[in-house]
Amino acid sequence: MEFKPKILAFAGSTRQDSFNKKLVSIAAEGARNAGAEVTVIDLRDFPMPLYDGDFEKENGIPENAKKLMNLMIEHHGFLIASPEYNSSVSGVLKNTIDWTSRPVKGMPPLKAFENKVACLMSASEGSLGGLRGLSALRWILGNIKVIVLPKQIAVPHAKEAFDENGKLKDEKIHASIENLGKSLTDIIRKLKS
């Protein structure tokens, strides 16, 4: 029986009608079609306070951070659609990474991230499609031991790029985003077999 990669897919946005939520759903479909088991989550369902060392010392790691950390540990890789805020990653995505990368007693450091494989994408209303934010995210993830695939896609002018059903109007770009999910699935399968 062929190995079935488990992929966690999410956007670094909590906005209900987020372009990046739509984008990651397309990549998730590509991963499913390639044989992966994909869990799509919304960071809105995992609210956490801003990371604060004093808060952590007094209260420990928030329950939602622990839940998300456990989800990350259960999966082999991540599909991440990251919006660009002021040429970098969104606050909610950075905060999520900060909390889920905290050391936990009895667990190896960076257990939720080490040797995970990630594929990145972005959609933005700007002409670069969020490319600068992807560069920042790539650096952050690489620093916490995530294997980040070289191929990434940034979709510009996102307000005009999607149709009313959340699909990309440009069929070639739509297929390219689906292919990101397929590529991640194929690479995880090769690494784990």
Secondary structure as GFF3:
##gff-version 3
##sequence-region A 1 193
A	DSSP	beta_strand	6	11	.	.	.	ID=ss1
A	DSSP	alpha_helix	19	33	.	.	.	ID=ss2
A	DSSP	beta_strand	37	40	.	.	.	ID=ss3
A	DSSP	three_ten_helix	43	45	.	.	.	ID=ss4
A	DSSP	alpha_helix	53	59	.	.	.	ID=ss5
A	DSSP	alpha_helix	63	74	.	.	.	ID=ss6
A	DSSP	beta_strand	77	81	.	.	.	ID=ss7
A	DSSP	alpha_helix	91	100	.	.	.	ID=ss8
A	DSSP	beta_strand	117	123	.	.	.	ID=ss9
A	DSSP	alpha_helix	131	143	.	.	.	ID=ss10
A	DSSP	beta_strand	147	148	.	.	.	ID=ss11
A	DSSP	beta_strand	153	155	.	.	.	ID=ss12
A	DSSP	alpha_helix	158	161	.	.	.	ID=ss13
A	DSSP	alpha_helix	171	192	.	.	.	ID=ss14
###
